[in-house]
Structure formats: C-alpha cells, structure tokens
Amino acid sequence: MSTLLALDSKMGRKVSMDFEESKEKEKAEAALKKKYSKGDLGANMAPDVNYTVKRLVRGLISDNHTVKRGFFLASVQVLGRFKEAIDFQSYIDFILEETKTSEGMKNPEIHSIQMGRMMCISAIVESQWNLPNYSLLSLIDVLVYIHDS
C-alpha cells in the first residue's frame, strides 16, 4: 500500500512540474505574441514586416561585415516598399535604441554600431523617403565619431 502511495505522490509531482513548465511556456509564448503581434513601428504595419524591419536594422549593426551589404540592399528595398506603413519617428527611435553605446564597449564594437547607424541613415536616404531634413539630425552625430576616427 505504501508503494502505491509513493508512486501516486511521484506522479502528482511530475504532473505539477509539467503543469508549471507548461505555464512558463505559455507565458513566454504570450510575451512573444505580444511583442510581435502588432507593428510597433507603424499602426498599419503587419507583424512580419515589423519584424523584418527590426531585423534589418540589427543586421546593419552587427559585427559581421560580410553580410552588411545584403542587409543594406534589403533595407533600402523594404523601406522603399513600405514607407507609407512605417512610422518614421518610431523607426528613428528604434535605431537610436539599438545603436546606443556604453562605457564598457571596445572600439571595434563602437565602430560597428556607429557604422550600422550610418548605414541605417543611408538606407533611409536611398529609399527616397520624403522627410524633413531636421528629422535625420538626431542620427547625424555618427559623423562626428567617423571624422574623429
């Protein structure tokens, strides 16, 4: 009888552990859905385009210099195609957030981030997004860094 109780209590723990794991998975899945279910770079933007634009910015900022040309070309094409759907100020804020530097970063990391920011600016210009010039001024501080380098 005690063996059956022991087995039952072990099974109960296993079930409760599975339940807790499934709860954690559900929370993680809900967080991902919340993050990617709406286009936070534009109200009329589909989630997959939103993800694509963000991924292209991260690709331009990456340390892998061999793929930047492709990310740049894709960025120009996507920005040119979906410029009506993308909220420019949200896009600029995202670029600024992704290209923040900190004190602990080494020079190659800072250089890669600043070059990525410059490539994001270039992609905006190349996509022929008709914008007021003052809106790009928040990104132009990268030119000071490049001049000093």
Phi and psi in radians as a Rosetta constraint file:
Dihedral C 1 N 2 CA 2 C 2 CIRCULARHARMONIC -1.161 0.35
Dihedral N 2 CA 2 C 2 N 3 CIRCULARHARMONIC -0.528 0.35
Dihedral C 2 N 3 CA 3 C 3 CIRCULARHARMONIC -1.144 0.35
Dihedral N 3 CA 3 C 3 N 4 CIRCULARHARMONIC -0.714 0.35
Dihedral C 3 N 4 CA 4 C 4 CIRCULARHARMONIC -1.140 0.35
Dihedral N 4 CA 4 C 4 N 5 CIRCULARHARMONIC -0.670 0.35
Dihedral C 4 N 5 CA 5 C 5 CIRCULARHARMONIC -1.151 0.35
Dihedral N 5 CA 5 C 5 N 6 CIRCULARHARMONIC -0.695 0.35
Dihedral C 5 N 6 CA 6 C 6 CIRCULARHARMONIC -1.127 0.35
Dihedral N 6 CA 6 C 6 N 7 CIRCULARHARMONIC -0.759 0.35
Dihedral C 6 N 7 CA 7 C 7 CIRCULARHARMONIC -1.113 0.35
Dihedral N 7 CA 7 C 7 N 8 CIRCULARHARMONIC -0.729 0.35
Dihedral C 7 N 8 CA 8 C 8 CIRCULARHARMONIC -1.107 0.35
Dihedral N 8 CA 8 C 8 N 9 CIRCULARHARMONIC -0.721 0.35
Dihedral C 8 N 9 CA 9 C 9 CIRCULARHARMONIC -1.206 0.35
Dihedral N 9 CA 9 C 9 N 10 CIRCULARHARMONIC -0.607 0.35
Dihedral C 9 N 10 CA 10 C 10 CIRCULARHARMONIC -1.163 0.35
Dihedral N 10 CA 10 C 10 N 11 CIRCULARHARMONIC -0.731 0.35
Dihedral C 10 N 11 CA 11 C 11 CIRCULARHARMONIC -1.132 0.35
Dihedral N 11 CA 11 C 11 N 12 CIRCULARHARMONIC -0.667 0.35
Dihedral C 11 N 12 CA 12 C 12 CIRCULARHARMONIC -1.099 0.35
Dihedral N 12 CA 12 C 12 N 13 CIRCULARHARMONIC -0.717 0.35
Dihedral C 12 N 13 CA 13 C 13 CIRCULARHARMONIC -1.143 0.35
Dihedral N 13 CA 13 C 13 N 14 CIRCULARHARMONIC -0.715 0.35
Dihedral C 13 N 14 CA 14 C 14 CIRCULARHARMONIC -1.093 0.35
Dihedral N 14 CA 14 C 14 N 15 CIRCULARHARMONIC -0.774 0.35
Dihedral C 14 N 15 CA 15 C 15 CIRCULARHARMONIC -1.107 0.35
Dihedral N 15 CA 15 C 15 N 16 CIRCULARHARMONIC -0.743 0.35
Dihedral C 15 N 16 CA 16 C 16 CIRCULARHARMONIC -1.180 0.35
Dihedral N 16 CA 16 C 16 N 17 CIRCULARHARMONIC -0.606 0.35
Dihedral C 16 N 17 CA 17 C 17 CIRCULARHARMONIC -1.179 0.35
Dihedral N 17 CA 17 C 17 N 18 CIRCULARHARMONIC -0.730 0.35
Dihedral C 17 N 18 CA 18 C 18 CIRCULARHARMONIC -1.085 0.35
Dihedral N 18 CA 18 C 18 N 19 CIRCULARHARMONIC -0.681 0.35
Dihedral C 18 N 19 CA 19 C 19 CIRCULARHARMONIC -1.123 0.35
Dihedral N 19 CA 19 C 19 N 20 CIRCULARHARMONIC -0.758 0.35
Dihedral C 19 N 20 CA 20 C 20 CIRCULARHARMONIC -1.137 0.35
Dihedral N 20 CA 20 C 20 N 21 CIRCULARHARMONIC -0.716 0.35
Dihedral C 20 N 21 CA 21 C 21 CIRCULARHARMONIC -1.119 0.35
Dihedral N 21 CA 21 C 21 N 22 CIRCULARHARMONIC -0.703 0.35
Dihedral C 21 N 22 CA 22 C 22 CIRCULARHARMONIC -1.187 0.35
Dihedral N 22 CA 22 C 22 N 23 CIRCULARHARMONIC -0.611 0.35
Dihedral C 22 N 23 CA 23 C 23 CIRCULARHARMONIC -1.087 0.35
Dihedral N 23 CA 23 C 23 N 24 CIRCULARHARMONIC -0.766 0.35
Dihedral C 23 N 24 CA 24 C 24 CIRCULARHARMONIC -1.108 0.35
Dihedral N 24 CA 24 C 24 N 25 CIRCULARHARMONIC -0.730 0.35
Dihedral C 24 N 25 CA 25 C 25 CIRCULARHARMONIC -1.115 0.35
Dihedral N 25 CA 25 C 25 N 26 CIRCULARHARMONIC -0.704 0.35
Dihedral C 25 N 26 CA 26 C 26 CIRCULARHARMONIC -1.119 0.35
Dihedral N 26 CA 26 C 26 N 27 CIRCULARHARMONIC -0.706 0.35
Dihedral C 26 N 27 CA 27 C 27 CIRCULARHARMONIC -1.129 0.35
Dihedral N 27 CA 27 C 27 N 28 CIRCULARHARMONIC -0.756 0.35
Dihedral C 27 N 28 CA 28 C 28 CIRCULARHARMONIC -1.109 0.35
Dihedral N 28 CA 28 C 28 N 29 CIRCULARHARMONIC -0.740 0.35
Dihedral C 28 N 29 CA 29 C 29 CIRCULARHARMONIC -1.130 0.35
Dihedral N 29 CA 29 C 29 N 30 CIRCULARHARMONIC -0.710 0.35
Dihedral C 29 N 30 CA 30 C 30 CIRCULARHARMONIC -1.134 0.35
Dihedral N 30 CA 30 C 30 N 31 CIRCULARHARMONIC -0.668 0.35
Dihedral C 30 N 31 CA 31 C 31 CIRCULARHARMONIC -1.132 0.35
Dihedral N 31 CA 31 C 31 N 32 CIRCULARHARMONIC -0.720 0.35
Dihedral C 31 N 32 CA 32 C 32 CIRCULARHARMONIC -1.150 0.35
Dihedral N 32 CA 32 C 32 N 33 CIRCULARHARMONIC -0.732 0.35
Dihedral C 32 N 33 CA 33 C 33 CIRCULARHARMONIC -1.091 0.35
Dihedral N 33 CA 33 C 33 N 34 CIRCULARHARMONIC -0.718 0.35
Dihedral C 33 N 34 CA 34 C 34 CIRCULARHARMONIC -1.117 0.35
Dihedral N 34 CA 34 C 34 N 35 CIRCULARHARMONIC -0.700 0.35
Dihedral C 34 N 35 CA 35 C 35 CIRCULARHARMONIC -1.182 0.35
Dihedral N 35 CA 35 C 35 N 36 CIRCULARHARMONIC -0.711 0.35
Dihedral C 35 N 36 CA 36 C 36 CIRCULARHARMONIC -1.902 0.35
Dihedral N 36 CA 36 C 36 N 37 CIRCULARHARMONIC 0.088 0.35
Dihedral C 36 N 37 CA 37 C 37 CIRCULARHARMONIC -1.420 0.35
Dihedral N 37 CA 37 C 37 N 38 CIRCULARHARMONIC -0.347 0.35
Dihedral C 37 N 38 CA 38 C 38 CIRCULARHARMONIC -2.228 0.35
Dihedral N 38 CA 38 C 38 N 39 CIRCULARHARMONIC 2.704 0.35
Dihedral C 38 N 39 CA 39 C 39 CIRCULARHARMONIC -1.503 0.35
Dihedral N 39 CA 39 C 39 N 40 CIRCULARHARMONIC 1.693 0.35
Dihedral C 39 N 40 CA 40 C 40 CIRCULARHARMONIC -1.348 0.35
Dihedral N 40 CA 40 C 40 N 41 CIRCULARHARMONIC -0.062 0.35
Dihedral C 40 N 41 CA 41 C 41 CIRCULARHARMONIC -1.685 0.35
Dihedral N 41 CA 41 C 41 N 42 CIRCULARHARMONIC 0.033 0.35
Dihedral C 41 N 42 CA 42 C 42 CIRCULARHARMONIC 3.080 0.35
Dihedral N 42 CA 42 C 42 N 43 CIRCULARHARMONIC 2.470 0.35
Dihedral C 42 N 43 CA 43 C 43 CIRCULARHARMONIC -1.180 0.35
Dihedral N 43 CA 43 C 43 N 44 CIRCULARHARMONIC -0.574 0.35
Dihedral C 43 N 44 CA 44 C 44 CIRCULARHARMONIC -1.676 0.35
Dihedral N 44 CA 44 C 44 N 45 CIRCULARHARMONIC 0.234 0.35
Dihedral C 44 N 45 CA 45 C 45 CIRCULARHARMONIC -1.633 0.35
Dihedral N 45 CA 45 C 45 N 46 CIRCULARHARMONIC 2.345 0.35
Dihedral C 45 N 46 CA 46 C 46 CIRCULARHARMONIC -1.257 0.35
Dihedral N 46 CA 46 C 46 N 47 CIRCULARHARMONIC 2.652 0.35
Dihedral C 46 N 47 CA 47 C 47 CIRCULARHARMONIC -1.038 0.35
Dihedral N 47 CA 47 C 47 N 48 CIRCULARHARMONIC -0.641 0.35
Dihedral C 47 N 48 CA 48 C 48 CIRCULARHARMONIC -1.229 0.35
Dihedral N 48 CA 48 C 48 N 49 CIRCULARHARMONIC -0.589 0.35
Dihedral C 48 N 49 CA 49 C 49 CIRCULARHARMONIC -1.227 0.35
Dihedral N 49 CA 49 C 49 N 50 CIRCULARHARMONIC -0.688 0.35
Dihedral C 49 N 50 CA 50 C 50 CIRCULARHARMONIC -1.023 0.35
Dihedral N 50 CA 50 C 50 N 51 CIRCULARHARMONIC -0.840 0.35
Dihedral C 50 N 51 CA 51 C 51 CIRCULARHARMONIC -1.079 0.35
Dihedral N 51 CA 51 C 51 N 52 CIRCULARHARMONIC -0.733 0.35
Dihedral C 51 N 52 CA 52 C 52 CIRCULARHARMONIC -1.087 0.35
Dihedral N 52 CA 52 C 52 N 53 CIRCULARHARMONIC -0.795 0.35
Dihedral C 52 N 53 CA 53 C 53 CIRCULARHARMONIC -1.096 0.35
Dihedral N 53 CA 53 C 53 N 54 CIRCULARHARMONIC -0.755 0.35
Dihedral C 53 N 54 CA 54 C 54 CIRCULARHARMONIC -1.126 0.35
Dihedral N 54 CA 54 C 54 N 55 CIRCULARHARMONIC -0.715 0.35
Dihedral C 54 N 55 CA 55 C 55 CIRCULARHARMONIC -1.152 0.35
Dihedral N 55 CA 55 C 55 N 56 CIRCULARHARMONIC -0.629 0.35
Dihedral C 55 N 56 CA 56 C 56 CIRCULARHARMONIC -1.151 0.35
Dihedral N 56 CA 56 C 56 N 57 CIRCULARHARMONIC -0.698 0.35
Dihedral C 56 N 57 CA 57 C 57 CIRCULARHARMONIC -1.101 0.35
Dihedral N 57 CA 57 C 57 N 58 CIRCULARHARMONIC -0.784 0.35
Dihedral C 57 N 58 CA 58 C 58 CIRCULARHARMONIC -1.126 0.35
Dihedral N 58 CA 58 C 58 N 59 CIRCULARHARMONIC -0.572 0.35
Dihedral C 58 N 59 CA 59 C 59 CIRCULARHARMONIC -1.183 0.35
Dihedral N 59 CA 59 C 59 N 60 CIRCULARHARMONIC -0.644 0.35
Dihedral C 59 N 60 CA 60 C 60 CIRCULARHARMONIC -1.210 0.35
Dihedral N 60 CA 60 C 60 N 61 CIRCULARHARMONIC -0.454 0.35
Dihedral C 60 N 61 CA 61 C 61 CIRCULARHARMONIC -1.551 0.35
Dihedral N 61 CA 61 C 61 N 62 CIRCULARHARMONIC -0.235 0.35
Dihedral C 61 N 62 CA 62 C 62 CIRCULARHARMONIC -1.117 0.35
Dihedral N 62 CA 62 C 62 N 63 CIRCULARHARMONIC 2.860 0.35
Dihedral C 62 N 63 CA 63 C 63 CIRCULARHARMONIC -1.365 0.35
Dihedral N 63 CA 63 C 63 N 64 CIRCULARHARMONIC -0.280 0.35
Dihedral C 63 N 64 CA 64 C 64 CIRCULARHARMONIC -1.402 0.35
Dihedral N 64 CA 64 C 64 N 65 CIRCULARHARMONIC 1.713 0.35
Dihedral C 64 N 65 CA 65 C 65 CIRCULARHARMONIC -1.274 0.35
Dihedral N 65 CA 65 C 65 N 66 CIRCULARHARMONIC -0.331 0.35
Dihedral C 65 N 66 CA 66 C 66 CIRCULARHARMONIC -1.257 0.35
Dihedral N 66 CA 66 C 66 N 67 CIRCULARHARMONIC -0.397 0.35
Dihedral C 66 N 67 CA 67 C 67 CIRCULARHARMONIC -1.759 0.35
Dihedral N 67 CA 67 C 67 N 68 CIRCULARHARMONIC -0.090 0.35
Dihedral C 67 N 68 CA 68 C 68 CIRCULARHARMONIC -1.116 0.35
Dihedral N 68 CA 68 C 68 N 69 CIRCULARHARMONIC -0.586 0.35
Dihedral C 68 N 69 CA 69 C 69 CIRCULARHARMONIC -1.084 0.35
Dihedral N 69 CA 69 C 69 N 70 CIRCULARHARMONIC -0.757 0.35
Dihedral C 69 N 70 CA 70 C 70 CIRCULARHARMONIC -1.172 0.35
Dihedral N 70 CA 70 C 70 N 71 CIRCULARHARMONIC -0.723 0.35
Dihedral C 70 N 71 CA 71 C 71 CIRCULARHARMONIC -1.117 0.35
Dihedral N 71 CA 71 C 71 N 72 CIRCULARHARMONIC -0.652 0.35
Dihedral C 71 N 72 CA 72 C 72 CIRCULARHARMONIC -1.125 0.35
Dihedral N 72 CA 72 C 72 N 73 CIRCULARHARMONIC -0.839 0.35
Dihedral C 72 N 73 CA 73 C 73 CIRCULARHARMONIC -1.077 0.35
Dihedral N 73 CA 73 C 73 N 74 CIRCULARHARMONIC -0.763 0.35
Dihedral C 73 N 74 CA 74 C 74 CIRCULARHARMONIC -1.120 0.35
Dihedral N 74 CA 74 C 74 N 75 CIRCULARHARMONIC -0.682 0.35
Dihedral C 74 N 75 CA 75 C 75 CIRCULARHARMONIC -1.081 0.35
Dihedral N 75 CA 75 C 75 N 76 CIRCULARHARMONIC -0.779 0.35
Dihedral C 75 N 76 CA 76 C 76 CIRCULARHARMONIC -1.050 0.35
Dihedral N 76 CA 76 C 76 N 77 CIRCULARHARMONIC -0.784 0.35
Dihedral C 76 N 77 CA 77 C 77 CIRCULARHARMONIC -1.160 0.35
Dihedral N 77 CA 77 C 77 N 78 CIRCULARHARMONIC -0.794 0.35
Dihedral C 77 N 78 CA 78 C 78 CIRCULARHARMONIC -1.185 0.35
Dihedral N 78 CA 78 C 78 N 79 CIRCULARHARMONIC -0.766 0.35
Dihedral C 78 N 79 CA 79 C 79 CIRCULARHARMONIC -1.108 0.35
Dihedral N 79 CA 79 C 79 N 80 CIRCULARHARMONIC -0.696 0.35
Dihedral C 79 N 80 CA 80 C 80 CIRCULARHARMONIC -1.140 0.35
Dihedral N 80 CA 80 C 80 N 81 CIRCULARHARMONIC -0.655 0.35
Dihedral C 80 N 81 CA 81 C 81 CIRCULARHARMONIC -1.333 0.35
Dihedral N 81 CA 81 C 81 N 82 CIRCULARHARMONIC -0.666 0.35
Dihedral C 81 N 82 CA 82 C 82 CIRCULARHARMONIC -1.964 0.35
Dihedral N 82 CA 82 C 82 N 83 CIRCULARHARMONIC 0.450 0.35
Dihedral C 82 N 83 CA 83 C 83 CIRCULARHARMONIC -1.135 0.35
Dihedral N 83 CA 83 C 83 N 84 CIRCULARHARMONIC -0.431 0.35
Dihedral C 83 N 84 CA 84 C 84 CIRCULARHARMONIC -1.278 0.35
Dihedral N 84 CA 84 C 84 N 85 CIRCULARHARMONIC -0.531 0.35
Dihedral C 84 N 85 CA 85 C 85 CIRCULARHARMONIC -1.491 0.35
Dihedral N 85 CA 85 C 85 N 86 CIRCULARHARMONIC -0.415 0.35
Dihedral C 85 N 86 CA 86 C 86 CIRCULARHARMONIC -1.511 0.35
Dihedral N 86 CA 86 C 86 N 87 CIRCULARHARMONIC 2.241 0.35
Dihedral C 86 N 87 CA 87 C 87 CIRCULARHARMONIC -1.374 0.35
Dihedral N 87 CA 87 C 87 N 88 CIRCULARHARMONIC 2.020 0.35
Dihedral C 87 N 88 CA 88 C 88 CIRCULARHARMONIC -1.058 0.35
Dihedral N 88 CA 88 C 88 N 89 CIRCULARHARMONIC -0.774 0.35
Dihedral C 88 N 89 CA 89 C 89 CIRCULARHARMONIC -1.125 0.35
Dihedral N 89 CA 89 C 89 N 90 CIRCULARHARMONIC -0.677 0.35
Dihedral C 89 N 90 CA 90 C 90 CIRCULARHARMONIC -1.136 0.35
Dihedral N 90 CA 90 C 90 N 91 CIRCULARHARMONIC -0.667 0.35
Dihedral C 90 N 91 CA 91 C 91 CIRCULARHARMONIC -1.136 0.35
Dihedral N 91 CA 91 C 91 N 92 CIRCULARHARMONIC -0.777 0.35
Dihedral C 91 N 92 CA 92 C 92 CIRCULARHARMONIC -1.097 0.35
Dihedral N 92 CA 92 C 92 N 93 CIRCULARHARMONIC -0.765 0.35
Dihedral C 92 N 93 CA 93 C 93 CIRCULARHARMONIC -1.056 0.35
Dihedral N 93 CA 93 C 93 N 94 CIRCULARHARMONIC -0.686 0.35
Dihedral C 93 N 94 CA 94 C 94 CIRCULARHARMONIC -1.133 0.35
Dihedral N 94 CA 94 C 94 N 95 CIRCULARHARMONIC -0.750 0.35
Dihedral C 94 N 95 CA 95 C 95 CIRCULARHARMONIC -1.080 0.35
Dihedral N 95 CA 95 C 95 N 96 CIRCULARHARMONIC -0.778 0.35
Dihedral C 95 N 96 CA 96 C 96 CIRCULARHARMONIC -1.098 0.35
Dihedral N 96 CA 96 C 96 N 97 CIRCULARHARMONIC -0.685 0.35
Dihedral C 96 N 97 CA 97 C 97 CIRCULARHARMONIC -1.151 0.35
Dihedral N 97 CA 97 C 97 N 98 CIRCULARHARMONIC -0.733 0.35
Dihedral C 97 N 98 CA 98 C 98 CIRCULARHARMONIC -1.277 0.35
Dihedral N 98 CA 98 C 98 N 99 CIRCULARHARMONIC -0.402 0.35
Dihedral C 98 N 99 CA 99 C 99 CIRCULARHARMONIC -1.846 0.35
Dihedral N 99 CA 99 C 99 N 100 CIRCULARHARMONIC 0.386 0.35
Dihedral C 99 N 100 CA 100 C 100 CIRCULARHARMONIC -1.216 0.35
Dihedral N 100 CA 100 C 100 N 101 CIRCULARHARMONIC 2.454 0.35
Dihedral C 100 N 101 CA 101 C 101 CIRCULARHARMONIC -1.952 0.35
Dihedral N 101 CA 101 C 101 N 102 CIRCULARHARMONIC 2.753 0.35
Dihedral C 101 N 102 CA 102 C 102 CIRCULARHARMONIC -2.250 0.35
Dihedral N 102 CA 102 C 102 N 103 CIRCULARHARMONIC 2.954 0.35
Dihedral C 102 N 103 CA 103 C 103 CIRCULARHARMONIC -1.079 0.35
Dihedral N 103 CA 103 C 103 N 104 CIRCULARHARMONIC -0.624 0.35
Dihedral C 103 N 104 CA 104 C 104 CIRCULARHARMONIC -1.383 0.35
Dihedral N 104 CA 104 C 104 N 105 CIRCULARHARMONIC -0.078 0.35
Dihedral C 104 N 105 CA 105 C 105 CIRCULARHARMONIC -1.324 0.35
Dihedral N 105 CA 105 C 105 N 106 CIRCULARHARMONIC 2.555 0.35
Dihedral C 105 N 106 CA 106 C 106 CIRCULARHARMONIC -1.511 0.35
Dihedral N 106 CA 106 C 106 N 107 CIRCULARHARMONIC 2.850 0.35
Dihedral C 106 N 107 CA 107 C 107 CIRCULARHARMONIC -1.003 0.35
Dihedral N 107 CA 107 C 107 N 108 CIRCULARHARMONIC -0.742 0.35
Dihedral C 107 N 108 CA 108 C 108 CIRCULARHARMONIC -1.072 0.35
Dihedral N 108 CA 108 C 108 N 109 CIRCULARHARMONIC -0.640 0.35
Dihedral C 108 N 109 CA 109 C 109 CIRCULARHARMONIC -1.152 0.35
Dihedral N 109 CA 109 C 109 N 110 CIRCULARHARMONIC -0.778 0.35
Dihedral C 109 N 110 CA 110 C 110 CIRCULARHARMONIC -1.107 0.35
Dihedral N 110 CA 110 C 110 N 111 CIRCULARHARMONIC -0.749 0.35
Dihedral C 110 N 111 CA 111 C 111 CIRCULARHARMONIC -1.059 0.35
Dihedral N 111 CA 111 C 111 N 112 CIRCULARHARMONIC -0.779 0.35
Dihedral C 111 N 112 CA 112 C 112 CIRCULARHARMONIC -1.090 0.35
Dihedral N 112 CA 112 C 112 N 113 CIRCULARHARMONIC -0.751 0.35
Dihedral C 112 N 113 CA 113 C 113 CIRCULARHARMONIC -1.150 0.35
Dihedral N 113 CA 113 C 113 N 114 CIRCULARHARMONIC -0.775 0.35
Dihedral C 113 N 114 CA 114 C 114 CIRCULARHARMONIC -1.173 0.35
Dihedral N 114 CA 114 C 114 N 115 CIRCULARHARMONIC -0.670 0.35
Dihedral C 114 N 115 CA 115 C 115 CIRCULARHARMONIC -1.143 0.35
Dihedral N 115 CA 115 C 115 N 116 CIRCULARHARMONIC -0.653 0.35
Dihedral C 115 N 116 CA 116 C 116 CIRCULARHARMONIC -1.100 0.35
Dihedral N 116 CA 116 C 116 N 117 CIRCULARHARMONIC -0.705 0.35
Dihedral C 116 N 117 CA 117 C 117 CIRCULARHARMONIC -1.107 0.35
Dihedral N 117 CA 117 C 117 N 118 CIRCULARHARMONIC -0.742 0.35
Dihedral C 117 N 118 CA 118 C 118 CIRCULARHARMONIC -1.118 0.35
Dihedral N 118 CA 118 C 118 N 119 CIRCULARHARMONIC -0.673 0.35
Dihedral C 118 N 119 CA 119 C 119 CIRCULARHARMONIC -1.183 0.35
Dihedral N 119 CA 119 C 119 N 120 CIRCULARHARMONIC -0.581 0.35
Dihedral C 119 N 120 CA 120 C 120 CIRCULARHARMONIC -1.119 0.35
Dihedral N 120 CA 120 C 120 N 121 CIRCULARHARMONIC -0.741 0.35
Dihedral C 120 N 121 CA 121 C 121 CIRCULARHARMONIC -1.074 0.35
Dihedral N 121 CA 121 C 121 N 122 CIRCULARHARMONIC -0.807 0.35
Dihedral C 121 N 122 CA 122 C 122 CIRCULARHARMONIC -1.076 0.35
Dihedral N 122 CA 122 C 122 N 123 CIRCULARHARMONIC -0.664 0.35
Dihedral C 122 N 123 CA 123 C 123 CIRCULARHARMONIC -1.135 0.35
Dihedral N 123 CA 123 C 123 N 124 CIRCULARHARMONIC -0.662 0.35
Dihedral C 123 N 124 CA 124 C 124 CIRCULARHARMONIC -1.103 0.35
Dihedral N 124 CA 124 C 124 N 125 CIRCULARHARMONIC -0.807 0.35
Dihedral C 124 N 125 CA 125 C 125 CIRCULARHARMONIC -1.145 0.35
Dihedral N 125 CA 125 C 125 N 126 CIRCULARHARMONIC -0.798 0.35
Dihedral C 125 N 126 CA 126 C 126 CIRCULARHARMONIC -1.148 0.35
Dihedral N 126 CA 126 C 126 N 127 CIRCULARHARMONIC -0.480 0.35
Dihedral C 126 N 127 CA 127 C 127 CIRCULARHARMONIC -1.366 0.35
Dihedral N 127 CA 127 C 127 N 128 CIRCULARHARMONIC -0.025 0.35
Dihedral C 127 N 128 CA 128 C 128 CIRCULARHARMONIC 1.022 0.35
Dihedral N 128 CA 128 C 128 N 129 CIRCULARHARMONIC 0.776 0.35
Dihedral C 128 N 129 CA 129 C 129 CIRCULARHARMONIC -1.344 0.35
Dihedral N 129 CA 129 C 129 N 130 CIRCULARHARMONIC 2.064 0.35
Dihedral C 129 N 130 CA 130 C 130 CIRCULARHARMONIC -1.390 0.35
Dihedral N 130 CA 130 C 130 N 131 CIRCULARHARMONIC 1.775 0.35
Dihedral C 130 N 131 CA 131 C 131 CIRCULARHARMONIC -2.321 0.35
Dihedral N 131 CA 131 C 131 N 132 CIRCULARHARMONIC 2.699 0.35
Dihedral C 131 N 132 CA 132 C 132 CIRCULARHARMONIC -1.166 0.35
Dihedral N 132 CA 132 C 132 N 133 CIRCULARHARMONIC 2.496 0.35
Dihedral C 132 N 133 CA 133 C 133 CIRCULARHARMONIC -1.077 0.35
Dihedral N 133 CA 133 C 133 N 134 CIRCULARHARMONIC -0.584 0.35
Dihedral C 133 N 134 CA 134 C 134 CIRCULARHARMONIC -1.118 0.35
Dihedral N 134 CA 134 C 134 N 135 CIRCULARHARMONIC -0.385 0.35
Dihedral C 134 N 135 CA 135 C 135 CIRCULARHARMONIC -1.236 0.35
Dihedral N 135 CA 135 C 135 N 136 CIRCULARHARMONIC -0.407 0.35
Dihedral C 135 N 136 CA 136 C 136 CIRCULARHARMONIC -1.536 0.35
Dihedral N 136 CA 136 C 136 N 137 CIRCULARHARMONIC -0.164 0.35
Dihedral C 136 N 137 CA 137 C 137 CIRCULARHARMONIC -1.100 0.35
Dihedral N 137 CA 137 C 137 N 138 CIRCULARHARMONIC -0.501 0.35
Dihedral C 137 N 138 CA 138 C 138 CIRCULARHARMONIC -1.172 0.35
Dihedral N 138 CA 138 C 138 N 139 CIRCULARHARMONIC -0.357 0.35
Dihedral C 138 N 139 CA 139 C 139 CIRCULARHARMONIC -1.677 0.35
Dihedral N 139 CA 139 C 139 N 140 CIRCULARHARMONIC -0.229 0.35
Dihedral C 139 N 140 CA 140 C 140 CIRCULARHARMONIC -1.311 0.35
Dihedral N 140 CA 140 C 140 N 141 CIRCULARHARMONIC -0.224 0.35
Dihedral C 140 N 141 CA 141 C 141 CIRCULARHARMONIC -1.025 0.35
Dihedral N 141 CA 141 C 141 N 142 CIRCULARHARMONIC -0.242 0.35
Dihedral C 141 N 142 CA 142 C 142 CIRCULARHARMONIC -1.112 0.35
Dihedral N 142 CA 142 C 142 N 143 CIRCULARHARMONIC -0.529 0.35
Dihedral C 142 N 143 CA 143 C 143 CIRCULARHARMONIC -1.120 0.35
Dihedral N 143 CA 143 C 143 N 144 CIRCULARHARMONIC -0.591 0.35
Dihedral C 143 N 144 CA 144 C 144 CIRCULARHARMONIC -1.112 0.35
Dihedral N 144 CA 144 C 144 N 145 CIRCULARHARMONIC -0.759 0.35
Dihedral C 144 N 145 CA 145 C 145 CIRCULARHARMONIC -1.122 0.35
Dihedral N 145 CA 145 C 145 N 146 CIRCULARHARMONIC -0.754 0.35
Dihedral C 145 N 146 CA 146 C 146 CIRCULARHARMONIC -1.150 0.35
Dihedral N 146 CA 146 C 146 N 147 CIRCULARHARMONIC -0.690 0.35
Dihedral C 146 N 147 CA 147 C 147 CIRCULARHARMONIC -1.112 0.35
Dihedral N 147 CA 147 C 147 N 148 CIRCULARHARMONIC -0.691 0.35
Dihedral C 147 N 148 CA 148 C 148 CIRCULARHARMONIC -1.223 0.35
Dihedral N 148 CA 148 C 148 N 149 CIRCULARHARMONIC -0.478 0.35
